[in-house]
């Protein structure tokens, strides 16, 4: 079930909408349809930590695939979208996937770090937008036959988080970004902050993936030039139940 949810989330997460150019991801790079430009990863050390920023180049000018981009807990890859700016620069991103395994379950989540790049394809020091874009978790919920009965046979809680990001056409300015999320929990009423075995027994009607209205939202982000980053029209809710494995 968790693999199915992850597949659905991946289908829902690609960039779409005017202003975002879809890229084809292959190995260590993501390239435009005509193959003229590719986004790769550039490793840097900041405050003693290794970080990866995007770089835009012609395919034969991309740096070699960096060491450390793929690990057991974290994995980095270029975002499969590209926004071209009026000044000749770009908005390009890095996806950071984190994974966690534990007894009877596990999960993974992906965060998008979007950077502003100049016309030479070099990224700024910090991302202009950081948002979760995908999550899928499965957590064991039965530890005895009695638990199985109370849970109506649904012995795992499952959480899914998916998103889409679209951009408005803005020829003379930074585009407005629209971020839409959908979060679901299975069975109905599942919560990582509550013990399901202390709740009333589940019924067959509860065995559905229920949409969480708190974490299913739409936000418009506009660029704050003074702060050097995108700001939402209103704060995003805490959805760590879905986005922290």
N, C-alpha and C positions, 0 to 999 in steps of 0.2 A: 504493500500500500504506500509506504513512504517513497519508494522509487517512482511510483505513479504520480504522487503529488509533486515530486521534484521535477518530473518531466513536464507536468502541466505548468508549473511555475516558470520553467525555462521558456516555454512557448509564450508565456504572457509577458516576459521581461524584455524582449528585444526593443530597441529604439524604434519609434514610429512617429509619424506626423511631419508636417512641413518643417524644413530647416534641419532635420537630422538625417544624415546620409548613412544608410546601413552598410556595414563593412563585413567582409568575409573573414572569419577567424581561421587561421591555419598555423599550427605549431606555435611559434613565439610571436606572431604578428597578426594584425587585422588590416585588410587592404580594401581599397575602393574597387568598385566593379570593373573599372578599366585598368586596374593594376598600377596606376600612375603613382599613388601614394599609399604608404602603409604606416600604421601606428605600431611602435615597438615599446619596449620597456627600458628605462635607464636607471640603474641602481645608484643611490646616493646615501651617504651617511649623515644623518642629522641628529644632533643631541645624543650621539652614541648609538643610534638605532639605524638599521638598514631600511630604507624606504625605496619604493619604485615609482618613478614618474613617467608619463608618456612622452614619446618623441615622435614627430612626424617627419618622414623622409621618403625619398624614392626607394624602392625595394632594395636596390644594390648599395644604398648608402646607410641602411639601418645598422646600428651596432649589433654585435653578436649577442645571442640570447644570454641574459645575465644569470650568474649562479645564484642560487637561493630563492628563485622565483617560485619553485615548486617544493613544498615540504609536506611532512606528515600532518601538520596541524593547519598551516596556512598555505594558500596557493594564489599567485598573482598572475593576471593576464590582461591584455588590452581590452577595453570596452569595445563592443562591436557597433559603435556609433561614432559619427564625426560631425561636428557643427562648424561650418566655415563662417568666419566673421568678416565684417565689412572692411576691416583694416588689413586683411590678408592673413590674419591669424586664425586660430582654431580653438574650439573646445574639444578636448579629447580626454578619455578617462582610463582609469585602472580599476579593475574589479579585484577585490580581495575576498577570497572564499575561505571561511574558517570551518573546521570540522571538529566534532567531539564524539567519542564513543564511550558508552557506559553500560553497565549490566542491564541487559534486556532492552537496549535502545540506542539511540544516537541521533545526530542531527548535523545539518550544515546550513550555513547562511552566507550570503554574498552582499558586500558593501561596495557601492560605486563612489570613487573619488574622482571628481571631474576637475580638470585643470585648464587654465587659460594658457595657450601657447602663442608665441609671437609668429611673425611671418616666416621666420627661419625654422619653425617647428620646435622651438625650445620652450619648455614649461616653466611657469613661475614657481616660486619657492613653496607655495602651499596650495592645496585644492580650493577651488571657489565654491564647490558644493560637495557635501558628503552625505549620502543617504543609503539606507538599506534597500536592496532591490529584490531580494529573494531569500526565502527561508523554508526549511522542511525539517520537522523533528518528529520522532516517535519515542514515546516513553512508556515503559512497562507499568501496568496498573493492576495486575492480578498476581497474588502470591499464594493463593490457596484455592481449593474448590469453592469455598464460600465466596471468595472474592469474584470468581468467575460467574457464579450465580447472580450476585448483586450487580455485576457489570453487564449482564445479559450476553455474556460471551465476548464482549469487546474488551480485550485484555491489554490494549495499548491506547494511550492518548496520542492523537496525531495533530500536528499544527502545520499550517501552510501559510506562506506569505508571498505574494507576487506583486509586481508593480509595472507601470509603464511610465515613460518619460517622453514628453513631446515638447517641441520648441516652436515659438511663433517666429514668423519672418520679421526681422528687424534690420533693415539695410543700413541704418545709421547708428545702431546702438547694439548693446548686448541683448540677445533674445530673451523673452519671457519664457520660463520653463514651467510646464505643468506636470505635476507628479501625482499619480493616482495609484492607490494601493488597495489590495484586497487580502483580508486575513480570514482564515477559517479554522475552526477547531472541531475535532471529532473525538468522541461523540458530543452531542449538544451539551453545553455547560462545562466542558473540560477547561481546566485552568491549572497552570503550573504553580500557582500560589495557594492552591487549595487541595486538600486530601479528598479525592473522589469517593473513598470508602466511608467517609463521614457524611456523605450525602444520601438522599433516598435512592433506592435501587433504580437502575435504568430500565426504561421500557423500550420496546421495539421502535417506537416513534423517535426515540432519542438517538438512534444509531444512524445519524446523518452528520455530514460536515456542515456546521452552522457558521454563517458569516458573522464576524465580530465587527459591529458597527463602530466601535471605538478606534479600531485600527484599519478600517476600510474608509479611506479619506481621499480628498482631492485638495491639493495645495498649489497655488501659483507662487513661483519664486521669481523675484526681480533682482537685478544686480545692484548692489550697493557699492558705488565706486569708492566712497570714502573707506569703507570696511574692506573692500577688495574681495567680496564674496557675495553669493546669492543668499537672500533672506526670504523666508516664507511670509505670506500674508498674515498667517497666524501660526502659533507654535505647533509643532508636530507632537502627537501623543507618544507616550512611552509604550513601545510595542516590543520590548525586549523578550517577552514570552515567545515571540515568533522569530526574532532576529538574533538571539543569542543562543547558540547551541549548548 
